[in-house]
Amino acid sequence: MQLQLSFATLLAGVLFALSTVQDAVARPTRRNSGLVTLPLKRVPRAEGVPPTVYLQQHINRAHKRLARMKGREVPSDHQLRQNIERRMLALEEDPLSKRFNRQGVKKNARSTNRIGLAGAAHTSRSLQLKKKKGGNAGGQTASAATATGDNGTAGTGSEIEANGVPSGVEAANAPTASNSLGLNIEGQDVGYLATIQMGTPPQDFLILMDSGSADLWVGSESCTSTAGGGCGSHTFLGTASSSTFQDSGKQFAVTYGTGNVAGTIITDNIAVAGLNLTGHQFGVADSESDDFADNSVPFDGLMGLAQSSLSEQGVPTPPESLASAGLISDAITSFKISREADDLNDGEITFGGLDATKFDSSTLTTFDNVNADGFWEGAMDSVTVDGTDTQLTGRTAILDTGTTLIVAPPADATAVHQLIQGSASDGQGGFTVPCTTNASVALSFGNTAFAIDPRDIAFQPVDANDPTGDCISGISSGEIGAATEWLVGDVFLKNAYFSVDVGKNAISLAKLV
């Protein structure tokens, strides 16, 4: 059947969808002087994007991200767009109603998965606030100024207030431990967000937490989008909103797997889980690509949690500054990220140590970071499927909360899928597996095997109307990087407690409880 819409119109529609934000408890409470925790919140994923296109978006993003991590040539936007177009053309014979039927997928919205393509037209939207369901869970939050529209002026914000956050974010539960804040999940386990405070008086900023970069930034009060106009309904920082804001005039620019920002390095006060850093150096973006500036993007900025040797701003990361100030004992960041399908919303990020209530201490393994540039990369001992060794040795893996899938060299990805009954290559770098698979894929680090839940391997149904048919695999292949290098994202990291230590240049993993 031929589509009634033009291909260009359909492609533009696929590349643009809205996401919204829902209430969350994201306030600091103090547990001890050396350890603080932030809860992570969840944001629903893209509406109206065919599953195979959604997969290609993530593959594109991972390819660009890995190329930048390894200092190799980055695929052009033209190449990445062609990848998307091939996926769309493969769908041309399917009815439009079936293609856009998202039955069985909970709370659909546009995911801000920074896919490495030029942004769609900037469309304004107003944000709706919801009351918090759980009341006060301890600690304090700042009140953001009321949003006034998509103009990038002082006071425009994502409307994170004392009693709510922008509509669309599914709240993290109130943290189970004291001194904690939760992590929201962006999309279908796409990314992880937490709330920190900036400026005087303090305002709440909803921040993407990313272990694969090393710069902290939010939009400036004069922020403009590269697509035209302002930087959306977000919270901004500058002299109009903060009396302690000081601009150094020094320029910075950061390019991610998808999206880019540029601006100046400033100093201002920030608070992370109630720990106050006075005069911290970080960036405000005067220019953002639409991957960040669009109204539909639920977060106000990004916190890189790799090592500061990777920073484009050339300044310490917040964990490093917290440790230097004696507010935490060590520059350690630990992640417990939750899975949308579990509907637990129990993700947390901890600064200064590991939260022993979240993992089985007998399984804790610590191994060296082998990356000289500042990423978190460890030796991967083995890969097994249902206990059968794939014979893949001498591999390393960059562990990155900012990447959704696992991206392996083509030969390695094929070797893994050959051991998964019913799997198949789609001929474009992706694979399918039966949605009902019980295959146990395990990655081994520090002589400890960490199994991936089969639900994470069966990432998403190819046909939403057939949830027991074929699913897109959470493991894809990529040509970028050496034949021994893997990029391991949230498909794996949801299945382990993940901690990084700047002082010891080490990575720790443990099995969750």
Helices and strands as residue ranges (DSSP letters): H 7-14, E 36-43, H 51-70, H 77-90, H 96-99, E 183-186, E 191-198, E 203-210, E 216-225, E 246-255, E 260-272, E 275-288, H 290-293, E 301-304, G 308-310, H 318-324, E 332-336, G 340-342, E 348-351, G 356-358, G 361-363, E 365-368, E 377-380, E 382-385, E 388-389, E 395-399, E 406-408, H 410-417, E 424-425, E 431-434, E 441-445, E 448-452, H 454-457, E 458-461, E 470-473, E 475-477, E 485-488, H 490-493, E 497-501, E 506-510
